[in-house]
Amino acid sequence: MKKTIVSILLIIIMFNLIYPIISYADDESASEEYNNLINGDTREIISGGVTKVEKIVPAPTLGGVVASVLTDIANVISFTIYSAISSLVKSSPTEEYSFSVYDAVFNNIDVFDANYLTDSNNTNNIHLKIKEQVEIWYNATRKIAIALSLCVLIYVGIRMAISTLADDRAKYKKMLIGWLQGFILIFFMHYIILLSTIVAKVLLDLLRHMPVSEEAEVNIFWQTFNRMFSFTGWDEASVSIVYWVLVFYQVKFFFLYAKRMLSIAFLIIISPLVTITYPIDKIGDGKAQAFQTWFQEFEVNMFIQPLHALLYGLFFMSASEIILRAPLLVAIFLMGLSRGEKIIKGIFNARGMKSISSMGKGKKKKRK
């Protein structure tokens, strides 16, 4: 799928070097010259002593007509999809809202707010219900973790009492120390979650001061949509491809941040349970694999949003003038932005993990 999208974008770029319609230049003289070109030659008609100039409009080809029909059908589908995701995340049924990646990465969509342990002004019903359930189930799993940890303590104590070999007693003594660390961790787990949430929120608030227009992406999106009605045939199809790519990445970020919201809620709920295996994991290689895996997964999901916001702001600041004339660059940028998770995984040494952007199929194994 990615290779197909890249191939399509490369083809569009090549067309952009030949036809000026993809760049959407605002130069009126350039637009007039292009209109004269596509409308054909002109001819003079003398009628009643008055000379009139008419343009010879070439007859549409069968391929152009078919392309227009198919493009119109495709545009209805893409617009319906985009309208659907916009309706799902808007604050009220009467609000006119257009979904944008900007709102997703800067946490302006109340439904996708993943700050469950901090007080906020978010009054979205879905968010409040999820937040309530997270608090209820977190308290439940913490009580379960405490009970199971006490059972593990009894087991370790019994084994230490009946062990006669020095090696066995040393092993269970090490396990007892690991149990103590895990038991303390149960009561500090929510502080780890809270600290990560606050740090991510502070970073995001700092990035909000970047001079990036909130409406730039939406304006480019609707500008591309409106341009399709200015052309017919293959010209309309080429603009429609750019529009479809933009819609694709709008939908991708919609599901990406919806998955992030649910992933963080799930990771918070199960966080006390990962401490139960802490003493068992420490015996093997001295590392708590379950806790380490949980920690990396939670941090990747939490800090991917500030990273996306940083990359988004840098692009729109550095290329603000260019993207107004070439919406295709926005599509290429969104393609790279969706891969930004690799950076944050490298920071937390978690490149082998599956997280929010792992929406496609994994790498295929080579056949022997």
C-alpha positions as CSV (number, residue, x, y, z in Angstrom):
1,M,0.0,0.0,0.0
2,K,2.8,2.4,0.9
3,K,4.7,1.7,-2.3
4,T,1.5,2.3,-4.3
5,I,0.9,5.7,-2.6
6,V,4.5,6.7,-3.2
7,S,4.3,5.7,-6.8
8,I,1.1,7.7,-7.3
9,L,2.7,10.8,-5.6
10,L,5.7,10.5,-7.9
11,I,3.5,10.4,-10.9
12,I,1.6,13.5,-9.7
13,I,4.9,15.3,-9.1
14,M,6.0,14.5,-12.7
15,F,2.6,15.9,-14.0
16,N,3.1,18.9,-11.8
17,L,6.3,19.7,-13.7
18,I,4.4,19.7,-17.0
19,Y,0.9,21.0,-16.2
20,P,0.4,24.0,-13.9
21,I,-2.9,22.8,-12.5
22,I,-1.3,20.8,-9.7
23,S,0.6,23.8,-8.3
24,Y,-2.6,25.9,-8.0
25,A,-0.7,29.2,-8.7
26,D,-2.7,32.3,-7.8
27,D,-1.2,34.2,-10.7
28,E,-4.2,35.4,-12.8
29,S,-2.1,35.8,-15.9
30,A,-0.8,32.3,-15.6
31,S,-4.4,31.0,-15.1
32,E,-5.5,33.0,-18.2
33,E,-2.8,31.6,-20.3
34,Y,-3.6,28.1,-19.2
35,N,-7.3,28.7,-20.0
36,N,-6.4,29.9,-23.4
37,L,-4.3,26.8,-23.9
38,I,-6.9,24.2,-22.9
39,N,-9.7,26.0,-24.7
40,G,-7.9,25.9,-28.0
41,D,-7.5,28.5,-30.7
42,T,-9.7,31.5,-31.4
43,R,-11.5,32.6,-34.5
44,E,-13.0,35.9,-35.7
45,I,-16.6,36.0,-36.9
46,I,-18.0,39.0,-38.7
47,S,-21.7,39.5,-38.3
48,G,-23.5,42.7,-39.2
49,G,-20.3,44.6,-39.5
50,V,-19.3,43.6,-35.9
51,T,-16.2,41.4,-35.4
52,K,-16.6,38.8,-32.7
53,V,-13.8,36.6,-31.3
54,E,-14.9,33.1,-30.3
55,K,-12.8,30.3,-28.8
56,I,-12.7,26.9,-30.4
57,V,-13.4,24.5,-27.6
58,P,-12.1,21.0,-28.4
59,A,-14.6,18.2,-28.2
60,P,-14.2,16.0,-25.1
61,T,-12.7,12.6,-25.6
62,L,-14.2,9.4,-24.5
63,G,-11.4,8.8,-22.0
64,G,-11.9,12.3,-20.5
65,V,-15.6,11.7,-20.1
66,V,-15.0,8.4,-18.4
67,A,-12.4,9.9,-16.2
68,S,-14.8,12.7,-15.1
69,V,-17.6,10.3,-14.3
70,L,-15.3,8.0,-12.2
71,T,-13.7,11.0,-10.5
72,D,-17.1,12.4,-9.5
73,I,-18.0,9.0,-8.0
74,A,-14.7,8.8,-6.1
75,N,-15.1,12.4,-4.9
76,V,-18.5,11.6,-3.4
77,I,-17.0,8.6,-1.5
78,S,-14.0,10.5,-0.2
79,F,-16.1,13.5,0.8
80,T,-18.5,11.2,2.7
81,I,-15.7,9.6,4.6
82,Y,-14.2,12.9,5.5
83,S,-17.6,14.3,6.6
84,A,-18.1,11.2,8.7
85,I,-14.9,11.5,10.7
86,S,-15.5,15.2,11.2
87,S,-19.0,14.5,12.6
88,L,-17.7,11.9,15.0
89,V,-15.3,14.2,16.8
90,K,-17.1,17.6,16.7
91,S,-18.1,18.9,20.1
92,S,-21.9,19.4,19.4
93,P,-24.2,18.2,16.7
94,T,-24.9,21.7,15.4
95,E,-21.2,22.7,15.2
96,E,-19.7,23.1,11.7
97,Y,-16.3,21.3,12.0
98,S,-13.7,20.0,9.7
99,F,-11.3,17.4,11.0
100,S,-7.6,18.3,10.8
101,V,-4.3,16.7,11.8
102,Y,-3.5,20.0,13.5
103,D,-6.3,19.5,16.0
104,A,-5.3,15.9,16.6
105,V,-1.6,16.5,17.3
106,F,-2.3,19.6,19.4
107,N,-5.0,17.9,21.5
108,N,-7.8,20.2,20.4
109,I,-10.2,17.2,19.9
110,D,-11.9,16.5,23.2
111,V,-12.8,12.9,22.3
112,F,-9.1,12.0,21.8
113,D,-7.9,13.6,25.1
114,A,-5.9,10.9,26.9
115,N,-5.3,12.9,30.1
116,Y,-7.2,10.6,32.5
117,L,-5.5,11.3,35.8
118,T,-5.4,15.1,35.7
119,D,-8.1,17.7,36.1
120,S,-9.1,19.5,32.9
121,N,-11.8,21.5,31.4
122,N,-12.8,18.7,29.0
123,T,-16.5,18.2,29.3
124,N,-17.0,15.8,26.4
125,N,-19.3,13.0,27.5
126,I,-17.3,10.2,25.8
127,H,-14.1,11.4,27.5
128,L,-15.7,11.7,30.9
129,K,-17.2,8.2,30.7
130,I,-13.8,6.7,29.7
131,K,-12.1,8.7,32.4
132,E,-14.6,7.4,35.0
133,Q,-14.2,3.8,33.9
134,V,-10.4,4.2,33.9
135,E,-10.5,5.4,37.5
136,I,-12.9,2.6,38.6
137,W,-10.9,-0.2,36.9
138,Y,-7.5,1.1,38.0
139,N,-8.6,1.0,41.6
140,A,-10.0,-2.5,41.1
141,T,-6.8,-3.8,39.5
142,R,-4.7,-2.2,42.2
143,K,-6.6,-4.0,44.9
144,I,-6.3,-7.3,42.9
145,A,-2.5,-6.6,42.5
146,I,-2.1,-6.1,46.3
147,A,-4.0,-9.3,47.1
148,L,-2.0,-11.3,44.6
149,S,1.3,-9.8,45.8
150,L,0.5,-10.9,49.4
151,C,-0.1,-14.4,48.0
152,V,3.3,-14.3,46.4
153,L,4.8,-13.1,49.7
154,I,3.2,-16.1,51.5
155,Y,4.6,-18.5,48.8
156,V,8.1,-17.0,49.0
157,G,8.0,-17.1,52.8
158,I,7.0,-20.8,52.9
159,R,9.7,-21.7,50.3
160,M,12.3,-19.9,52.3
161,A,11.2,-21.7,55.5
162,I,11.3,-25.2,54.0
163,S,14.5,-24.7,51.9
164,T,17.6,-26.4,53.3
165,L,20.0,-25.7,50.5
166,A,22.0,-22.4,50.6
167,D,21.4,-21.8,46.9
168,D,17.7,-22.1,47.2
169,R,17.6,-19.8,50.2
170,A,19.7,-17.2,48.3
171,K,17.3,-17.5,45.3
172,Y,14.2,-16.9,47.4
173,K,15.9,-14.1,49.3
174,K,16.5,-12.4,46.0
175,M,12.9,-13.0,45.1
176,L,11.8,-11.5,48.4
177,I,13.7,-8.3,47.6
178,G,12.1,-8.2,44.2
179,W,8.7,-8.7,45.7
180,L,9.3,-5.7,48.1
181,Q,10.3,-3.5,45.1
182,G,7.2,-4.6,43.1
183,F,4.9,-4.1,46.1
184,I,6.2,-0.6,46.6
185,L,5.8,0.0,42.9
186,I,2.1,-0.7,43.1
187,F,1.6,2.5,45.2
188,F,3.9,4.6,43.0
189,M,2.6,3.5,39.6
190,H,0.0,6.3,39.4
191,Y,2.8,8.8,40.2
192,I,4.7,7.5,37.2
193,I,1.6,7.9,35.0
194,L,0.8,11.3,36.4
195,L,4.4,12.6,35.9
196,S,4.5,11.4,32.3
197,T,1.1,12.9,31.6
198,I,2.1,16.3,33.1
199,V,5.4,16.4,31.2
200,A,3.7,15.6,27.9
201,K,1.1,18.3,28.6
202,V,3.7,20.9,29.4
203,L,5.6,20.1,26.2
204,L,2.4,20.4,24.2
205,D,1.5,23.7,25.8
206,L,4.9,25.1,24.9
207,L,4.5,24.0,21.3
208,R,1.2,25.8,21.1
209,H,3.2,29.1,21.0
210,M,4.7,28.2,17.7
211,P,3.5,30.6,14.9
212,V,1.4,28.0,13.1
213,S,-2.0,28.9,11.7
214,E,-4.8,26.6,12.9
215,E,-6.7,27.1,9.7
216,A,-3.9,26.6,7.2
217,E,-4.4,22.8,6.8
218,V,-8.2,23.1,6.6
219,N,-8.0,25.9,4.0
220,I,-5.6,23.9,1.9
221,F,-7.9,20.9,2.1
222,W,-11.0,22.8,1.0
223,Q,-9.0,24.7,-1.6
224,T,-8.1,21.4,-3.2
225,F,-11.7,20.2,-2.9
226,N,-13.0,23.3,-4.7
227,R,-10.4,23.2,-7.4
228,M,-11.8,19.9,-8.6
229,F,-14.9,21.6,-9.8
230,S,-12.9,23.9,-12.0
231,F,-11.6,21.1,-14.3
232,T,-13.0,18.2,-16.2
233,G,-11.6,15.0,-17.6
234,W,-8.1,14.0,-16.7
235,D,-7.4,17.4,-15.2
236,E,-10.1,16.8,-12.6
237,A,-8.8,13.3,-12.0
238,S,-5.3,14.6,-11.2
239,V,-6.6,17.1,-8.7
240,S,-8.8,14.3,-7.2
241,I,-5.8,12.1,-6.6
242,V,-4.2,14.8,-4.4
243,Y,-7.6,15.2,-2.6
244,W,-7.8,11.5,-2.0
245,V,-4.3,11.4,-0.5
246,L,-5.2,14.2,1.8
247,V,-8.3,12.4,2.9
248,F,-6.4,9.2,3.4
249,Y,-4.0,10.8,5.9
250,Q,-6.8,12.6,7.6
251,V,-8.5,9.2,8.2
252,K,-5.2,7.6,9.2
253,F,-4.6,10.2,11.9
254,F,-8.2,9.9,13.1
255,F,-7.8,6.2,13.8
256,L,-4.2,6.7,15.0
257,Y,-5.2,9.0,17.8
258,A,-8.4,7.1,18.5
259,K,-6.2,4.0,19.1
260,R,-3.8,6.1,21.2
261,M,-6.6,7.2,23.4
262,L,-7.8,3.7,24.0
263,S,-4.3,2.3,24.4
264,I,-3.4,4.7,27.1
265,A,-6.6,4.0,29.0
266,F,-5.9,0.2,28.8
267,L,-2.3,0.6,29.9
268,I,-3.3,2.7,32.9
269,I,-5.9,0.0,33.9
270,I,-3.5,-2.9,33.7
271,S,-0.5,-1.0,35.2
272,P,-0.8,-2.4,38.8
273,L,-0.9,-6.0,37.4
274,V,2.5,-5.8,35.8
275,T,4.1,-5.5,39.2
276,I,2.9,-9.0,40.2
277,T,5.5,-10.7,38.0
278,Y,8.2,-8.2,39.2
279,P,9.9,-10.7,41.7
280,I,9.7,-13.6,39.3
281,D,11.3,-11.6,36.4
282,K,14.1,-10.3,38.6
283,I,15.2,-13.9,39.5
284,G,16.0,-14.8,35.9
285,D,18.2,-12.0,34.4
286,G,17.8,-9.3,37.0
287,K,15.4,-7.3,34.7
288,A,11.6,-6.8,35.1
289,Q,10.5,-7.5,31.6
290,A,6.8,-7.0,32.1
291,F,7.2,-3.7,33.8
292,Q,9.8,-2.5,31.3
293,T,7.6,-3.5,28.4
294,W,4.6,-1.7,29.9
295,F,6.7,1.4,30.7
296,Q,8.1,1.7,27.1
297,E,4.7,1.2,25.6
298,F,3.1,3.8,27.8
299,E,5.8,6.4,27.2
300,V,5.8,5.9,23.4
301,N,2.0,6.4,23.3
302,M,2.2,9.4,25.7
303,F,5.0,11.3,24.0
304,I,4.2,10.6,20.4
305,Q,1.7,13.5,20.5
306,P,4.3,16.3,21.4
307,L,6.7,14.9,18.8
308,H,4.0,15.0,16.1
309,A,3.1,18.6,17.2
310,L,6.8,19.6,17.0
311,L,7.3,18.2,13.5
312,Y,3.9,19.6,12.3
313,G,4.8,23.1,13.6
314,L,8.3,23.1,12.1
315,F,7.0,22.1,8.7
316,F,4.2,24.7,8.5
317,M,6.6,27.4,9.7
318,S,9.3,26.6,7.2
319,A,7.0,25.9,4.2
320,S,4.0,28.1,4.9
321,E,4.3,30.0,1.6
322,I,5.1,27.0,-0.5
323,I,2.3,24.8,0.7
324,L,-0.3,27.4,-0.3
325,R,0.7,27.0,-3.9
326,A,1.4,23.2,-3.7
327,P,-1.0,21.2,-1.6
328,L,0.8,18.1,-2.7
329,L,3.6,18.9,-0.3
330,V,1.1,18.6,2.6
331,A,0.2,15.1,1.5
332,I,3.9,14.2,1.3
333,F,4.6,15.8,4.7
334,L,1.7,13.9,6.4
335,M,3.2,10.7,5.0
336,G,6.4,11.4,6.8
337,L,4.7,12.7,9.9
338,S,2.9,9.4,10.4
339,R,6.3,7.7,10.5
340,G,7.5,10.0,13.3
341,E,6.9,7.2,15.8
342,K,10.2,5.6,14.9
343,I,12.0,8.6,16.4
344,I,10.2,8.3,19.8
345,K,10.7,4.6,19.8
346,G,14.4,5.1,19.3
347,I,14.4,7.5,22.3
348,F,12.9,4.9,24.6
349,N,14.8,2.0,23.0
350,A,11.6,0.4,21.9
351,R,11.9,-0.1,18.1
352,G,10.6,-3.7,18.2
353,M,7.4,-2.7,19.8
354,K,4.0,-2.4,18.2
355,S,2.3,0.9,19.0
356,I,-0.2,3.4,17.7
357,S,1.1,3.7,14.1
358,S,1.5,0.0,13.6
359,M,-1.8,-0.2,11.8
360,G,-0.8,-2.1,8.8
361,K,0.5,-5.6,8.4
362,G,3.9,-6.6,9.8
363,K,6.9,-7.5,7.8
364,K,6.4,-10.7,6.0
365,K,8.7,-13.5,7.0
366,K,11.0,-14.8,4.3
367,R,10.2,-18.3,3.2
368,K,13.0,-20.8,3.6
